[in-house]
Amino acid sequence: MFSWFDKLPRPQYSSFQRITTSQSWFQIYEIRRNIFAIYEPYQYEEVISYLIVGTQKSLLIDTGLGIGNMKKVVEELSSVPLIVINTHTHHDHIGDNWRFQSCLIGMNCEFSQKNEHDLFTQAQNEVQDEMISKEHIPKDFDPITYRIKSFQFSQYISDGDIIDLGNEQKILVISTPGHTPDSISLLDTQNRLLFVGDIFYPGPIYLYRPETNLEDYIKSLEKLIRIIKTNNVELIIPSHNIPNVDPQLFVKTLDAMKMIKEGNITARKTDDDLYNEYKFDEFSFVIDPKFLK
């Protein structure tokens, strides 16, 4: 198989109950009562979307790559009205946005609006031979015509907004730019869970695209560390690889980024010789060197 696939299944999933649905492209795990990780292990990005099922409403956090049918998964897990939100609008998190346009909310910024339009090249890069396990591709999916379809938000949200799912379960929207200008995190205050999108996950954290802003990224880490302490957050919930991270790793992440900015750690070049990779025990940063000048 491929190097990214050889390490699967990741041991962190063994502690969660796996839920079966009709969509075999996804692996579904219940990480808390009525909170589901919708994992895409058969593509090297190992994207994870999340569904929080409340008493009055459900919240879908991201819509994945758009290879499997996310709408069918949600319909099998929840029967209450749905809200859909993106942690950011990189293509691997908005693949099925088009299926949810009547209940899709997002940040009102230029970067988000640009990504509402059809994306073909980025999608095609995800289905190259070394990127995907072809034996697991759904029968109704055509890699040749695969693209991220156009979509439009039905409503905009802002930093500090509250999404009420019923029975005192409230989700706080937190603006956390840096990885992208429209990046957000989401705090489930009742369950003390912090969904952080791509601001952190165990693995290579990509900070090299033109929309990256390292100063904003550091400020967002500092902001989330304050929120973690104030709200006694139990788990960090990333959007790649695994659905459970110790909040203490955020402090280490911030310290690591400060070391890089101060020039106190040596990088190695990526295989294409374009970017610097700074390796730490649980994660690494892949950074465009011009951002450090």
Backbone as a ProteinNet text record, in pm:
[ID]
protein_1_A
[PRIMARY]
MFSWFDKLPRPQYSSFQRITTSQSWFQIYEIRRNIFAIYEPYQYEEVISYLIVGTQKSLLIDTGLGIGNMKKVVEELSSVPLIVINTHTHHDHIGDNWRFQSCLIGMNCEFSQKNEHDLFTQAQNEVQDEMISKEHIPKDFDPITYRIKSFQFSQYISDGDIIDLGNEQKILVISTPGHTPDSISLLDTQNRLLFVGDIFYPGPIYLYRPETNLEDYIKSLEKLIRIIKTNNVELIIPSHNIPNVDPQLFVKTLDAMKMIKEGNITARKTDDDLYNEYKFDEFSFVIDPKFLK
[TERTIARY]
85.6	0	90.5	51.6	125.8	172.7	274.9	333.1	230.4	140.3	40.8	-61.8	-83.4	-184.9	-129.4	1.7	63.6	47.6	40.4	33.3	-108.3	-205.8	-345.2	-382.3	-478.1	-552.1	-468.9	-489.3	-419.3	-473.1	-386.3	-430.1	-528.5	-529	-618.1	-766.2	-797.4	-937.7	-988.8	-900.2	-942.1	-1029.3	-1022.1	-1100.6	-1241.6	-1274.2	-1405.1	-1490.6	-1621.4	-1714.6	-1728.1	-1711.9	-1729.1	-1875.2	-1928.3	-2067.8	-2073.3	-2158.9	-2171.9	-2279.3	-2247.8	-2346.5	-2338.1	-2422.2	-2423.8	-2305.4	-2231.8	-2123.2	-1987.8	-1938.7	-1817.4	-1690.1	-1698.3	-1581.5	-1537.7	-1634.7	-1607.6	-1598.2	-1517.1	-1524.9	-1580.3	-1685.4	-1754.4	-1726.3	-1686.2	-1657.8	-1732.8	-1794.1	-1860.5	-1757.8	-1712.7	-1604.6	-1657.6	-1779.4	-1856.6	-2001	-2085.6	-2225.8	-2283.1	-2330.5	-2391.5	-2295	-2164.8	-2064.6	-1982.5	-1984.1	-1928.8	-1813.1	-1703.5	-1593.6	-1620.8	-1623.1	-1650	-1517.4	-1450.3	-1307.8	-1294.7	-1199.2	-1174.3	-1032.2	-1014.8	-880.6	-821.7	-901.4	-855.4	-794.8	-776.4	-706.8	-601.5	-485.3	-368.9	-385	-477.1	-498.1	-564.7	-630.4	-702.2	-788.7	-873.1	-961.1	-1065.4	-1097.1	-1203.6	-1302.3	-1429.3	-1539.2	-1609	-1695.8	-1761.4	-1909.4	-1988.7	-2131.5	-2165.5	-2218.4	-2268.4	-2420.4	-2480.4	-2625.9	-2684.6	-2750.7	-2815	-2960	-3027.7	-3168	-3260.8	-3220.2	-3304.3	-3242	-3109.3	-3038.7	-2910.9	-2861.9	-2731.2	-2637	-2507.5	-2405.4	-2305.2	-2292.6	-2189.7	-2071.9	-1955.7	-1834.6	-1750.2	-1751.6	-1684.6	-1760.8	-1733.4	-1803.8	-1709.5	-1581.6	-1487.6	-1443.6	-1391.6	-1333	-1436.2	-1556.7	-1657.2	-1645	-1576.9	-1562.5	-1676.4	-1703.8	-1822.2	-1936.4	-2056.6	-2174.3	-2197.4	-2153.7	-2165.2	-2310.9	-2395.2	-2535.6	-2603.6	-2573.9	-2633.9	-2586.7	-2461.2	-2408.9	-2485.5	-2500.2	-2568.8	-2713.2	-2781.3	-2920.9	-2936.5	-2834.2	-2841.1	-2807.7	-2740.9	-2699	-2788.1	-2862.8	-2939.5	-3073.3	-3174.8	-3308.6	-3357.3	-3272.8	-3312.6	-3256.1	-3309.9	-3261.1	-3109.5	-3048.1	-2902.3	-2849.3	-2734.8	-2652.5	-2517.6	-2462	-2331.8	-2235.9	-2114.7	-2015.2	-1879.5	-1795.1	-1659.1	-1557.6	-1460.3	-1351.3	-1264.7	-1262.1	-1199	-1235.5	-1202.3	-1251.1	-1141.5	-1040.5	-954.2	-1036.2	-997.8	-1080.9	-1112.5	-1022	-1043.2	-1145.1	-1199.5	-1300.5	-1435.4	-1444.8	-1567.9	-1623.9	-1577.2	-1610.9	-1758.2	-1835.5	-1979.8	-2061.3	-1999	-2075.2	-2197.6	-2182.8	-2290.3	-2417.5	-2403.5	-2521.1	-2600.5	-2543.7	-2602.6	-2626.8	-2647.7	-2645.3	-2755.3	-2867.4	-2976.3	-2945.6	-2846.6	-2815.1	-2665.7	-2595.9	-2450.6	-2414.8	-2335.9	-2294.5	-2141.9	-2088.8	-1944	-1901.3	-1770.4	-1714.1	-1727	-1754.1	-1770.1	-1636.8	-1554.3	-1426.1	-1391.5	-1298.9	-1264.6	-1214.8	-1137.6	-1084	-1196.4	-1293.8	-1407.6	-1486.1	-1509.5	-1587.9	-1517.9	-1385.6	-1310.2	-1327.6	-1333.3	-1341.7	-1483.1	-1581.1	-1717.4	-1729.7	-1632.5	-1639.7	-1574.7	-1613	-1567.7	-1414.6	-1365.9	-1221.9	-1190.8	-1113.5	-1083.6	-942.4	-842.7	-702.5	-672.1	-716.7	-690.5	-753.1	-873.8	-941	-867.1	-825.7	-756.9	-625.4	-559.1	-435.1	-457.8	-579.8	-610.5	-636.8	-656.6	-691.8	-584.6	-462.8	-352.2	-322.3	-256.3	-239.1	-183.4	-84.5	-19.3	-97	-206	-279.8	-403.9	-448.2	-578.9	-578.2	-651.5	-667.9	-784.2	-752.6	-854.9	-953.8	-911.7	-1003.6	-1117.3	-1102.1	-1205.1	-1291.4	-1264	-1340.8	-1485.5	-1582.9	-1723.4	-1752.4	-1843.4	-1874.6	-1931.3	-1999.1	-2059.7	-1968.3	-1840.8	-1745	-1655	-1639.4	-1555.3	-1433.5	-1315.8	-1195.9	-1162.4	-1197	-1160.5	-1233.7	-1357.8	-1436.6	-1445.8	-1375.5	-1382.9	-1341.3	-1426	-1399.6	-1475.4	-1435.4	-1511.7	-1617.5	-1742.1	-1850.2	-1876.2	-1928.1	-1959.2	-2065.9	-2060.8	-2158.9	-2174.4	-2272.1	-2291.6	-2341.1	-2282.9	-2328	-2467.9	-2550.6	-2684.1	-2685.2	-2578.5	-2570.1	-2424.9	-2387.8	-2251	-2245.1	-2128.8	-2107	-1986	-1971.9	-1860.9	-1802.2	-1684.2	-1618.8	-1710.3	-1727.4	-1810.4	-1954.1	-1996.5	-2133.4	-2155.2	-2278.8	-2316.7	-2413	-2385.8	-2476.5	-2541.3	-2672.6	-2747.1	-2809.1	-2766.5	-2816.8	-2928.7	-2964.2	-3070.7	-3018.2	-3101.3	-3068.2	-2933.7	-2912.2	-2791.5	-2662.7	-2673.1	-2551.7	-2526.7	-2426.9	-2396.2	-2254.5	-2239	-2110.5	-2064.5	-1948.7	-1892.7	-1802.9	-1827.5	-1745.6	-1627.5	-1506	-1383	-1301.9	-1281.1	-1198.7	-1052.6	-989.9	-849.9	-772.4	-753.7	-683.4	-536.1	-474	-331.5	-307.4	-365.5	-360.8	-431	-546.9	-618.4	-680.6	-719.6	-784.8	-920.9	-988.4	-1123.5	-1127.4	-1013.2	-1009.5	-1084.7	-1164.3	-1232.2	-1209.1	-1226.6	-1234.7	-1372.6	-1414.1	-1547.7	-1537.8	-1590.7	-1585.8	-1722.2	-1726.4	-1845	-1830.7	-1898.3	-1878.6	-1932.1	-2036.7	-2095.8	-2003.7	-1944.8	-1859	-1710.9	-1679.7	-1540.8	-1449.6	-1499.8	-1426.5	-1397.6	-1277	-1238.2	-1201.4	-1284.5	-1261.2	-1175.4	-1058	-960.2	-928.8	-999.1	-970.3	-826.6	-757.4	-619	-516.7	-557.6	-458.3	-361.1	-408	-318.8	-373.9	-281.8	-309.4	-174.6	-170.1	-42.9	-1.5	108.2	154.6	214.2	245.5	298.8	188.4	204.4	108.5	152.8	67	105.7	83.3	194.1	190.2	272	241.5	321.8	239.4	107.9	28.1	19.5	-12.5	-10.8	-100.3	-208.8	-302.2	-255.5	-143.9	-90.4	-37.7	-59.8	-4.4	48.9	179.9	239.2	212	210.1	182	40.6	-54.8	-191.5	-200	-122.3	-123.1	-78.2	28.4	78.5	-24.3	-86.2	-189.1	-307.5	-342.2	-453.5	-418.8	-295.6	-252.8	-261.7	-214.2	-219.9	-364.9	-450.8	-592.9	-655.1	-625.5	-684.2	-629.2	-503.2	-447.2	-520.9	-552.2	-629.6	-768.3	-831.8	-965.9	-960	-857.2	-839.2	-831.7	-753.8	-736.6	-864	-926.2	-1045.5	-1162.2	-1173.8	-1288.3	-1255.9	-1133	-1093.7	-1120.7	-1075.4	-1099	-1034	-1109.5	-1061.3	-988.1	-1037.1	-979	-974	-865.5	-854.1	-898.2	-983.1	-1037.6	-990.1	-886.5	-834.2	-913	-882.5	-952.9	-871.7	-762.6	-685.1	-630	-620.4	-546.1	-613.6	-629	-692.6	-790	-892.4	-992.8	-973.5	-856	-835.7	-690.5	-670.4	-536.1	-536.8	-432.4	-416.4	-399.9	-480.2	-468.6	-329.7	-252.7	-117.6	-27.8	-60.6	19.9	13.7	-92.6	-102.5	8	41.7	151.3	282.3	303.1	424.4	427.3	310.1	301.8	340.3	289.2	322.7	471	526.6	669.8	753.5	711.1	784.5	782.5	666.2	657.3	742.6	748.1	832.7	980.2	1020.3	1158.7	1193.9	1099.9	1122.7	1137.2	1046.3	1050.4	1178.7	1232	1354.4	1480.3	1464.4	1578.1	1656.5	1590	1659.2	1646.5	1598.9	1586.4	1617	1683.2	1724.6	1618.1	1592.8	1494.5	1564.1	1488	1531.7	1439.3	1490.4	1410	1312.3	1194.2	1099.7	1155.1	1096.6	1149.2	1153.1	1060.4	1059.8	1151.4	1219.7	1316.3	1253.2	1121.8	1053.7	1034.1	1016.1	974.4	1066	1058	1130.3	1037.5	1089.4	1013.4	1087.6	1016.4	1070.6	1003.5	1081.5	1024.1	1032.7	921.7	912.6	856.3	843	805.6	669.8	567.4	431	382.6	456	409.7	529.6	504.4	605.7	536.3	613.5	562.6	630.6	551.8	605.4	576.3	681.7	667.9	741	678.4	744.5	849.7	978.2	1083	1065.9	996.7	979.6	892.1	812.2	730.7	815.1	939.4	1024.8	1123	1117.7	1211.9	1163.1
-117.2	0	123.9	229.5	353.8	383	467.4	491.8	546.4	636	692.8	587.3	489.1	387.4	275.8	254.9	144.3	157.6	280.4	302.9	290.3	269.3	260.8	117.5	96.8	201.4	263.9	390.9	460.2	411.3	389.7	330.7	417.1	547.4	636.8	603.6	540.5	510.2	388.5	310.2	185.4	208.3	327.4	354.3	404.1	422.7	474.9	368	381.4	289.9	327.8	229	253.7	232.4	324.9	323.3	289.8	196.5	156.7	239.5	288	354.7	294.2	343.4	292.2	341.9	439.7	502.9	447.6	347.6	276.7	358.9	468.9	555.8	613.8	635.2	694.2	585.8	614.3	541	638.5	596.6	682.7	634	725.8	691.5	788.5	734.7	819	854.5	980.3	1020.4	1073.4	1115.2	1147.9	1111.8	1107.7	1076	1174.6	1121.4	1200	1297.6	1270.3	1347.6	1248.3	1266.2	1166.4	1223.8	1149.4	1179.2	1105.6	1179.4	1122.6	1125.9	1013.6	1000.1	944.3	1000.2	954.6	896.2	771	713.8	664.6	661.3	600.6	702.6	825.5	928.9	987.4	1020.6	1044.9	1162.9	1255.3	1367.9	1324.2	1208.6	1159.4	1268.6	1326.8	1434.8	1381.6	1462.5	1428.9	1545.3	1514.1	1607	1559	1642.4	1606.9	1641.5	1557.7	1584.3	1583.5	1696.4	1707.3	1703.7	1602.5	1587.2	1640.7	1755.3	1814.1	1772.1	1821.2	1784.6	1856.5	1977	2054.7	2073.5	2078.7	2095	2013.1	1981.8	1917.5	2013.3	1998	2081.2	1990.8	2006.9	1937.5	2031.8	1989.5	2070.3	2016.8	2088.7	2054.2	1944.6	1939.1	1842.7	1750.7	1752.7	1654.7	1678.8	1572.8	1579.3	1577.7	1532.2	1521.4	1394.4	1293.7	1163.9	1070.4	1059.7	990	1088.3	1037.2	1122.8	1158.3	1278.1	1322.5	1340.6	1381.3	1405.2	1276.9	1166.4	1039.2	997.6	1022.2	990.5	1068.1	1198.2	1283.9	1238.8	1205.9	1163.5	1033.6	949.3	823.7	841.8	950.9	973.2	1071.8	1155.1	1260.8	1281.1	1314.5	1341.5	1482.1	1563	1700	1797.3	1921	2018.2	2039.1	2064.5	2066.6	2206.9	2237.9	2353.4	2298.9	2357.9	2314.3	2432.9	2408.3	2514.8	2459.9	2546.1	2507.6	2567	2485.3	2539.8	2633.7	2611.8	2699.7	2644	2717.4	2676.4	2623.2	2557.9	2477.2	2363.6	2319.8	2228.8	2097.3	2048.9	1918.4	1922.5	2040.7	2054.1	2103.5	2126.7	2184	2098.4	1975.1	1893.7	1869.6	1857.9	1835.7	1956.6	2073.7	2194.7	2212.5	2178.4	2200	2123.3	2016.5	1937.2	2002.9	2105.5	2160.7	2311.1	2367	2512.4	2584.1	2518.8	2585.2	2604.8	2530.6	2540.1	2562.1	2614.3	2630.8	2771.6	2780.7	2910.9	2919.3	3042.3	3057.6	3200.7	3220.2	3352.6	3436.9	3564.1	3656.5	3725.8	3662.2	3723.8	3688.3	3762.9	3747.9	3606.8	3547.7	3413.7	3310.6	3318.8	3227.4	3243.8	3366.5	3392.6	3339.4	3349.3	3296.2	3144.9	3076.6	2931.1	2878.1	2968.1	2924.6	2876.1	2909.6	2874.3	2738.6	2680.6	2547.9	2535.2	2429.9	2404.4	2269.1	2269.5	2145	2094.4	2180.3	2136.9	2083.3	2156.2	2110.6	1974.2	1954.8	1826.6	1714.7	1738.8	1635.6	1592.9	1684.8	1649.8	1546.2	1541.3	1451.1	1307.1	1284.1	1149.6	1090.9	1144.3	1082.1	944.3	859.2	718.8	701.3	782.1	763.6	829.8	899.1	975.7	905.5	800.6	744.9	593.4	525.8	381.7	354.4	319.7	310.5	197.7	95.7	-14.8	27	140.8	188	299.8	341.6	449.9	405.4	489.3	453.7	428	337.9	299.7	415.1	507.9	619.5	742.1	724.9	836.5	821.5	930.4	930.2	1019.5	960.5	1042.8	1136.1	1098.9	1179.5	1313.3	1314.1	1438.3	1504.1	1448.3	1498.3	1643.8	1722	1863	1903.3	2014.3	2071.2	2162.2	2124.1	2197.3	2331.3	2424.1	2557	2548.9	2644	2650.7	2795.7	2820.8	2956.2	2946.5	3027.6	3031.4	3093.5	3038	3093.6	3199.8	3200.8	3297.2	3311.7	3430.2	3453.5	3457.6	3417.2	3417.2	3502.7	3535.2	3619.5	3562.7	3610.2	3574	3605.5	3507.2	3527.9	3484.2	3448.6	3400.6	3268.6	3243.9	3121.7	3041.2	2912.9	2821.4	2734.5	2747.6	2678.5	2551	2436.2	2307.2	2253.4	2325.6	2283.9	2222.1	2229.2	2168.4	2217.7	2348.9	2413.7	2376.1	2308	2276	2388.7	2469.2	2586.3	2574.3	2615	2610	2752.8	2787.8	2921.8	2926	3024	3045.9	3134.6	3088.3	3160.8	3183.6	3307.6	3338.5	3308.7	3221.4	3182.1	3182.7	3299.9	3307.2	3271.4	3249.3	3215.2	3107.7	2990.9	2886.7	2937.5	2996.7	3071.4	3194	3294.1	3412.3	3380.8	3274.6	3244.6	3131.2	3091.3	2979.3	3013.8	2915.9	2929.7	2804.3	2819	2706.2	2710.4	2598.6	2587.5	2522.7	2590.7	2541.4	2487.5	2358.1	2296.4	2312.9	2413	2447.7	2339.9	2270	2166.9	2045.6	2004.2	1886.2	1918.1	2048.9	2096.3	2039.7	2050	2006.3	2127.3	2132	2242.9	2187.8	2220.3	2179.5	2287.4	2248.5	2349.8	2349.9	2269.5	2269.4	2229.6	2309.4	2278	2362.3	2431.8	2508.1	2414.6	2293.2	2191.7	2052.9	1960.9	1817	1746.2	1622.8	1550.5	1509.7	1564.6	1542.5	1670.8	1675.6	1798.6	1903.8	2016.4	2126.1	2221.6	2240.8	2315.2	2465	2539.3	2684.5	2747.2	2707.5	2754.9	2816.5	2808.3	2860.7	3012.8	3079.7	3227.4	3290.7	3222.1	3279	3265.1	3194.6	3177.8	3310.2	3331.7	3446.9	3398	3389.9	3332.8	3417.1	3548.3	3633.3	3607.3	3596.7	3565.3	3425.8	3333.2	3196.1	3191.8	3263.5	3267.2	3331.5	3441.4	3506.4	3413.6	3333.6	3240	3129.7	3080.5	2981.9	3040.1	3162.9	3227.7	3244.3	3283.2	3300.7	3169	3060.3	2930.8	2875.9	2902.6	2858.4	2926.2	3054	3123.4	3060.9	3027.7	2967.3	2827.7	2752.5	2617.8	2625.6	2720.7	2734.2	2784.8	2884.8	2945.2	2846.9	2762.6	2672.6	2528.4	2506.6	2372.3	2268.7	2298.1	2210.8	2074.8	1969.6	1833.1	1776.3	1810.4	1753.4	1856.8	1851.6	1923.7	1827.4	1876.3	1792.6	1847.2	1788.5	1838	1783.6	1835.8	1796.4	1704.4	1649.6	1549.4	1444.9	1325.2	1214.5	1150.3	1222.7	1164	1264.8	1217.1	1307.4	1340.4	1317.2	1342.6	1378.7	1499.5	1550.4	1614.9	1591.4	1651.6	1803.3	1882	2028.5	2081.8	2009	2055.4	2068	1996	2004.9	2143.2	2219.9	2354.3	2443.8	2428.7	2507.2	2472	2343.6	2299.8	2352.7	2356.4	2407.6	2555.2	2632.7	2774.9	2794.7	2720.6	2731.1	2696.5	2593.6	2551.3	2660.2	2722.1	2827.3	2947.8	2980.3	3091.9	3060.4	2934.7	2894.5	2911.7	2876.1	2889.8	3036.9	3119.1	3261.3	3327	3278.7	3334.8	3275.4	3180.6	3119.6	3022.7	2961.9	2874.6	2725.8	2693.5	2553	2540.1	2431.5	2409.3	2330.2	2371.8	2303.5	2212.9	2119	2045.4	2083.2	2074.5	2108	1994.4	2029.7	1929	1864.9	1753.2	1677.2	1759	1853.6	1937.8	2059	2070.4	2177	2317	2323.5	2452.5	2510	2422.3	2467.8	2413.7	2475.3	2428.1	2342.2	2229.7	2150.1	2147.6	2186.1	2188.8	2076.8	1978.2	1858.8	1862.8	1823.3	1805.9	1666.4	1627.7	1489	1449.6	1529.7	1491.9	1558.4	1653.2	1729.7	1793.8	1852.4	1934.2	2051.7	2153.9	2267.2	2267.9	2281	2298	2441.9	2521.8	2667.2	2718.2	2812.1	2882.8	2975	2958.9	3037.5	3187.8	3232.8	3378.7	3437.1	3352.4	3401	3430.9	3384.6	3402.5	3515.9	3586.7	3694.6	3824.3
0	0	0	70.6	71.5	213.6	226.8	358.2	456.2	411.2	501.9	544.5	460.5	489.6	577.2	570.2	643.7	794.4	844.2	989.1	1044.6	957	999.4	1037.5	1126.2	1197.9	1308.6	1331.4	1439.3	1574	1670.2	1797.6	1875.4	1851.6	1927	1904.2	1791.9	1763.1	1839.7	1896.7	1961.6	2084.3	2142.9	2264.1	2234.1	2107.1	2068.9	2003.8	2021.9	1956.1	1809.1	1721.2	1578.6	1540.6	1460.2	1417.7	1269	1231.6	1092.1	1022.5	901.4	816.8	676.9	588.8	450.4	369.1	421.7	346.3	390.4	320.3	361.7	342.5	266.8	251.7	387	474.9	606.2	713.1	815	940.4	1044.2	1113.9	1209.1	1350.2	1438	1576.7	1668.2	1773.3	1872.1	1979.2	1979	2069.5	2203.4	2205.6	2324.6	2292.3	2391.9	2363.6	2262.1	2148.3	2040.6	1973.7	1983.6	1909.5	1827.5	1695.4	1605	1522.9	1517	1425.2	1295.2	1185.1	1052.5	976.5	978.9	943.2	801.8	724.2	587.4	579.5	623	633.9	502.3	396.3	271.4	175.3	221.8	146.3	239.2	186.6	272	367.1	340.1	431.4	561.8	561	678.7	741.5	660.2	703.8	803.3	902.6	997.5	1004.5	979.7	1005.5	1132.4	1186.7	1313.2	1308.7	1374	1389.2	1537	1584.5	1721.9	1715.2	1773.2	1769.4	1899.8	1891	2007.5	2019.2	2120.9	2140.7	2043.2	1999.2	1908.7	1770.5	1766.3	1639.5	1641.4	1521.9	1507.6	1436	1463.2	1399.4	1330.1	1198.9	1121.4	1103.5	1150.7	1141.6	1026.6	914.7	789.9	714.1	583.7	498.4	421.9	457.9	405.4	262	203.3	69.4	-42.9	-13.1	-117.4	-198.8	-145.7	-214.1	-174.3	-44.8	3.4	20.8	42.8	55	202	240.2	378.4	420	328	362.6	408.8	342.9	382.8	521.8	552	684.9	790.7	769.2	866.3	885.3	776	784.3	863.4	860.4	934.8	1083.6	1117.9	1256.7	1331.5	1258.8	1323.8	1254.8	1335	1279.8	1312.4	1377.1	1411.4	1308.5	1300.1	1201.9	1212	1096.4	1084.7	1056.2	1117.6	1083.3	1037.8	932.8	881.3	883.6	932.7	945	902.9	846.9	809.4	906	948.7	1028.9	945.4	815.6	718.1	581	475.4	343.7	251.7	306.2	221.1	161.4	43.1	-36.4	33.9	120.9	183.5	297.5	325.4	431.4	379.8	249.9	192.7	79.7	67.2	-49.4	-71	37.6	24.5	69.8	73	108	18.4	-107.9	-204.9	-169.5	-91.8	-52.7	61.1	125.3	247.9	240.2	123.6	108.9	186.4	212.4	283.5	431.8	484.3	628.2	651.6	550.6	555.7	601.3	709	760.4	759.2	750	744.9	768.9	772.6	793.7	667.7	687.2	574.7	548.8	466.7	431.2	286.7	230	89.5	57.5	147.9	123.5	113.7	203.3	198.6	69.3	30.6	-90	-214.5	-217.8	-331.6	-343.7	-229.5	-229.5	-248.4	-257.9	-288.5	-432.4	-514.5	-655.7	-681.8	-794	-833.5	-827.2	-759.7	-747.2	-808.9	-917	-988.3	-961.6	-979.1	-967.1	-828.5	-723.9	-587.1	-562.1	-612.3	-594	-666	-787.6	-864.8	-800	-733.1	-663.7	-554	-500.6	-389.2	-432.7	-562.5	-609.2	-700.9	-690.7	-762.9	-701.6	-777.1	-737.8	-597.6	-560.1	-430.7	-316.1	-349.3	-249.8	-196.6	-262.9	-230	-246.4	-159.6	-170.9	-266.4	-388.9	-492.8	-467.4	-394.6	-368	-275.4	-206.8	-114.5	-172.5	-295.3	-356.5	-377.7	-341.9	-364.9	-512.4	-538.7	-676.8	-757.8	-692.1	-765.2	-773.3	-737.2	-741.4	-863.2	-940.4	-1059.8	-1037.2	-1016	-991.8	-1107.5	-1228.9	-1346.1	-1346.6	-1303.6	-1304.8	-1167	-1070.2	-932.2	-922.9	-859.1	-834.6	-708.6	-648.9	-537.9	-599.6	-584.5	-649.9	-580.7	-659.1	-607.1	-499	-408.7	-300.6	-258.8	-172.1	-119.6	23.9	110.2	249	256.5	344.2	364.2	473	554.4	665.4	706.2	753.3	798.6	951.4	1003.6	1147.8	1180.5	1309.2	1353.8	1482.4	1515.3	1641.6	1759.5	1847.3	1965.2	1950	1829	1809.3	1883.3	1923	1992.8	1905.2	1889.3	1820.1	1927.2	1941.7	2047.1	1990.6	2042.4	1996	2083.9	2190.2	2280	2407.8	2513.3	2643.1	2696.8	2684.8	2738.1	2665.1	2552.1	2475.2	2376	2407.4	2325.6	2270.3	2145.4	2076.3	2049.4	2102.2	2085.2	1961.9	1874.2	1755.2	1792	1759	1794.8	1667.5	1630.9	1513.7	1545.6	1465.9	1489.5	1357.4	1296.7	1168.5	1182.1	1068.8	1064.1	960.5	981.7	879.2	753.6	771.9	668	734	654.3	713.7	774.9	726.7	774	875.9	928.8	1023.6	1152.1	1198.5	1326.7	1410.3	1540.3	1632.1	1696.6	1753.8	1811.1	1947.8	2049.2	2186.4	2227.2	2256.8	2316	2467.3	2521.1	2661.3	2755.1	2713.9	2798.5	2811.9	2701.3	2701.9	2717.4	2719.7	2734.6	2625.6	2503.5	2385.8	2297.5	2240.8	2154.4	2016.8	1917.6	1779	1713	1661.8	1620.6	1471.3	1391.1	1248.5	1222.1	1140.8	1103.2	1177.9	1283	1358.3	1429.7	1461.1	1517.2	1488.8	1458.5	1453.9	1461.5	1508	1512.9	1371.8	1325.8	1188.5	1135.8	1006.4	946.8	933.7	1002.2	997.2	887.4	787.4	667.7	687.3	681	694.2	582.1	459	346.4	233.1	243.5	133.6	141.3	29.2	28.3	134.3	172	269.6	414.1	436.1	571.2	626.9	755.3	825.3	959.9	974.6	1095.7	1219.9	1205	1321.1	1372.8	1280.8	1321	1381.9	1326.3	1377.8	1524.5	1555.2	1692.7	1785.5	1740.8	1822.1	1846.3	1747	1762.8	1861.9	1857.9	1957.4	2098.4	2114.3	2246.3	2292.5	2201.1	2232.6	2277.5	2206.4	2240.6	2371.3	2400.6	2529.2	2644.6	2628.9	2731.7	2747.3	2636.1	2638.7	2699.9	2667.7	2724.6	2877.2	2927.5	3072.6	3139.7	3079.6	3139.6	3145.7	3042.3	3031.6	3070.3	3120.7	3163.6	3054.9	2933.8	2818	2839.9	2813.5	2835.2	2714.2	2593.2	2472.3	2360.3	2285.5	2159.4	2049.6	1959	1852.3	1717.6	1657.5	1529.1	1409.4	1291.8	1169.6	1079.5	1131.9	1057.7	1155.2	1107.8	1168.9	1290.1	1399.6	1518.1	1579.7	1653.1	1708.4	1855.7	1909.4	2052.9	2080.7	2128.5	2156.5	2295	2370.6	2503.9	2489.1	2559.7	2550.3	2582.6	2663.5	2698	2574.9	2468.6	2346.5	2283.3	2314.2	2257.7	2310.9	2437.2	2494.5	2425.2	2401.8	2332	2188.7	2125.4	1988.4	1982.9	2076.5	2081.4	2108.7	2202.4	2232.2	2109.5	2036.9	1917	1810.6	1790.7	1689.7	1727.8	1854.9	1898.5	1877.2	1900.1	1874.2	1726.5	1640	1495.6	1458.2	1508.5	1475.4	1524	1636.4	1691.9	1629.7	1538.7	1471.2	1557	1656.2	1751.4	1719.5	1600.4	1562.2	1413.3	1377.8	1239.4	1164.1	1042	958	858.3	805.8	687.7	572.8	451.4	335.1	303.3	255.6	209.1	81.8	42	-71.8	-200	-215.5	-335.6	-322	-207.9	-181.4	-177.3	-156.3	-155.8	-16	82.4	214.7	323.4	440.7	558.2	643.3	692.6	788.2	920.7	1025.8	1160.5	1239.2	1280.5	1342.2	1494	1555.7	1699.5	1725.6	1850.2	1879.7	1821.9	1846.7	1808.9	1680.8	1627	1511.4	1443.4	1328.3	1262.3	1194.5	1161	1084.4	948	842.7	708	667.7	655.9	645.2	521	451.1	343.9	407.3	372.7	441.2	426.7	322.1	308.3	418.6	484.5	596	720.1	720.9	838.9	824.1	711.9	687.4	750.4
[MASK]
+++++++++++++++++++++++++++++++++++++++++++++++++++++++++++++++++++++++++++++++++++++++++++++++++++++++++++++++++++++++++++++++++++++++++++++++++++++++++++++++++++++++++++++++++++++++++++++++++++++++++++++++++++++++++++++++++++++++++++++++++++++++++++++++++++++++++++++++++++++++++++++++++++++

